[in-house]
Amino acid sequence: MRTALTTVLVVHEVELWRKALSSLLGTDDGLRAVAVAREDVLPRTTAEKPDVIVVDLDCPGSMGLLEEVDSARRAARCGGRLVVLARADRPGVLRNAAATEASGYVDKYGAKEELPAVVRKVAAGGRYIDESLAFGLLRAKEIPLSGRELGVLSLAAQGDSVAAIACRLSLTRGTVRNYLAAAVRKAGARNRTHAIRLATEAGWI
C-alpha cells in the first residue's frame, strides 16, 4: 500500500525562487510540493489543505506575507504547520514567525538537503530550529521598540507623513512625533531615516 504524500505549499513573492524551492522539495518521494504566489495563498490553502507551508522570510514583503499565510491557515481551517526560511541577523522577523507558531526554522543559506528533511519532521509533528538561528530567536525578545512605536515607524517607512499617520491611527500629530522620536532614540539611530533603515535591516518592520 502506497504511503500518502505530504502536501507542501511553497509561498514566495518571486516566481523563480518558489519554483526552485518546489523543485527541491519535489525530489523527495514523500513530498508533493505546490508553488503558490502571494495572491493565491487563501484559495490554494483552502483547496489543498496542506500539511506544511514553507515561507521565505527574506523575500520582498515577507512581513505582510507571513501575516497573510497565518490568516489563510485560520480562514481555511487548515492544520498546516509552518516552516520558515530565515537569516539570523533579522531577529524581528524571527519574532513574527514565533508569534505565528512556526514549527520549523531553517537557515536559508544552509545545505539544500536540509529543507526536505525538516519538512518531513515538521509534518510528522516535530519541531526544528537551526543552530544558526537559535541566537537570533533569543535576540527577538530584545526588540527595544513598543508595538505602537513599531507601527508608527512602519507607516513612516511606507512614506506616510506625520499627518497621515495621525489620521490612520486616530492620534494627534504631537503623539505621532513623540512615538517617532522614541523610536529613533530606542533604536540608537541618528534620525528617522536611520531608524527606519535599522528597523528594516533587523526585521522589526
C-alpha positions in Angstrom: 0.0 0.0 0.0 1.4 3.3 -1.1 2.0 5.9 1.7 0.1 9.2 1.3 2.1 12.1 0.1 2.7 15.1 2.3 1.4 18.2 0.6 3.6 21.3 1.0 2.7 24.8 -0.1 5.7 26.9 -1.0 4.8 30.6 -0.8 7.2 33.2 -2.2 6.8 36.6 -3.9 9.4 35.7 -6.5 8.4 33.2 -9.1 11.9 31.8 -9.7 12.5 31.2 -6.0 9.2 29.5 -5.3 9.6 27.2 -8.3 13.2 26.4 -7.3 12.1 25.6 -3.8 9.2 23.5 -5.0 11.5 21.6 -7.4 13.9 20.9 -4.5 11.1 19.6 -2.3 9.7 17.6 -5.2 12.9 15.5 -5.3 11.7 13.8 -2.1 9.4 10.9 -3.0 7.2 11.5 0.1 6.5 15.2 -0.6 4.1 16.9 -3.0 5.2 20.5 -3.4 2.9 23.2 -4.8 4.3 26.6 -5.7 1.9 29.4 -4.7 2.0 33.2 -5.5 1.0 35.6 -2.8 -2.4 36.5 -4.3 -3.3 32.7 -4.4 -2.4 32.0 -0.8 -6.0 31.8 0.6 -7.7 29.9 -2.3 -4.8 27.4 -2.6 -4.7 26.8 1.2 -8.4 26.2 1.2 -8.2 23.8 -1.8 -5.1 21.9 -0.9 -5.4 21.8 2.9 -1.6 21.5 3.1 0.3 19.5 5.8 3.1 22.1 5.7 3.5 25.6 4.4 7.0 27.0 3.6 7.6 30.7 3.6 10.9 32.6 2.9 11.1 35.4 5.5 13.8 37.1 3.4 11.7 37.6 0.3 10.2 41.0 -0.7 7.2 41.9 1.5 7.8 38.9 3.8 6.4 40.6 6.9 2.9 41.0 5.3 3.2 37.7 3.6 3.7 35.8 6.9 0.5 37.5 8.2 -1.4 36.5 5.1 -0.3 32.9 5.4 -1.3 32.8 9.0 -4.7 34.3 8.3 -5.2 31.9 5.4 -4.5 28.9 7.7 -7.1 30.1 10.1 -9.7 31.0 7.5 -9.3 27.7 5.7 -9.3 25.8 9.0 -6.1 24.3 7.8 -3.8 22.5 10.2 -0.8 23.0 8.0 2.3 23.6 10.1 4.6 26.5 9.2 8.3 26.2 8.2 10.2 29.4 7.6 13.5 30.1 5.8 15.3 32.9 7.7 18.5 34.7 8.5 20.0 35.0 12.0 20.6 38.7 11.6 16.9 39.6 11.4 15.5 38.9 14.9 12.3 40.9 14.3 11.3 38.6 11.5 12.0 35.5 13.7 9.9 37.0 16.4 7.0 37.3 14.0 7.5 33.7 12.9 7.4 32.6 16.6 4.2 34.6 17.1 2.5 32.6 14.3 3.7 29.4 16.0 6.1 28.3 13.2 7.4 24.8 13.8 10.5 24.8 11.7 13.2 27.4 11.4 15.7 26.8 8.5 18.8 28.8 7.7 18.2 29.9 4.1 21.9 29.7 3.5 22.3 26.2 4.8 22.6 22.9 3.0 19.8 22.4 0.5 19.4 18.8 1.6 18.2 20.0 5.0 14.9 21.5 3.8 13.1 18.3 2.8 14.2 16.6 6.0 12.9 19.5 8.1 9.6 19.5 6.2 9.1 15.7 6.8 10.0 16.2 10.5 7.5 19.0 11.0 4.8 17.2 9.0 5.2 14.3 11.5 4.5 16.6 14.4 8.1 17.5 15.3 9.9 20.9 15.6 13.2 22.1 14.2 15.4 25.1 14.9 18.7 25.5 13.0 21.6 26.2 15.3 22.5 29.4 13.4 19.0 30.8 14.1 18.8 29.9 17.8 20.6 33.0 19.0 18.5 35.2 16.6 15.4 33.8 18.3 16.8 34.8 21.7 17.5 38.2 20.4 14.0 38.5 19.1 12.9 39.1 22.7 15.2 42.1 22.9 13.5 44.4 20.4 13.5 47.8 22.2 10.5 49.4 20.5 7.0 49.1 21.7 4.2 47.8 19.3 2.9 51.3 18.8 6.3 52.7 18.1 6.9 49.9 15.5 3.6 50.6 13.9 4.2 54.3 13.6 7.7 53.7 12.3 6.4 51.2 9.8 3.9 53.7 8.4 6.7 56.3 8.2 8.8 53.7 6.3 5.9 53.5 3.7 6.2 57.2 3.1 3.2 58.4 5.2 3.5 61.9 6.6 3.0 62.7 10.3 -0.4 64.0 9.5 -1.4 60.8 7.5 -0.1 58.6 10.3 -2.1 60.6 12.9 -5.3 60.2 10.7 -4.8 56.5 10.2 -4.2 55.7 13.8 -6.6 58.3 15.3 -3.8 60.0 17.1 -2.7 63.7 17.4 0.3 64.8 15.3 2.2 65.6 18.5 1.7 62.0 19.7 2.9 60.6 16.4 6.0 62.8 16.6 6.6 61.6 20.2 6.4 57.9 19.1 8.8 58.6 16.2 11.2 60.4 18.5 11.1 57.5 20.9 11.7 55.0 18.1 14.7 56.9 16.9 16.1 57.1 20.5 15.5 53.4 21.3 16.9 52.2 18.0 20.1 54.2 18.7 19.6 56.0 15.4 20.7 59.4 14.2 17.4 60.4 12.7 14.1 59.0 11.5 15.5 57.7 8.2 18.3 56.0 10.0 15.8 54.4 12.4 13.8 53.1 9.5 16.9 51.5 7.9 18.0 49.9 11.2 14.5 48.6 11.9 14.2 47.2 8.4 17.6 45.5 8.4 16.8 43.9 11.8 13.4 42.7 10.5 11.4 44.7 13.1 9.2 46.3 10.4 
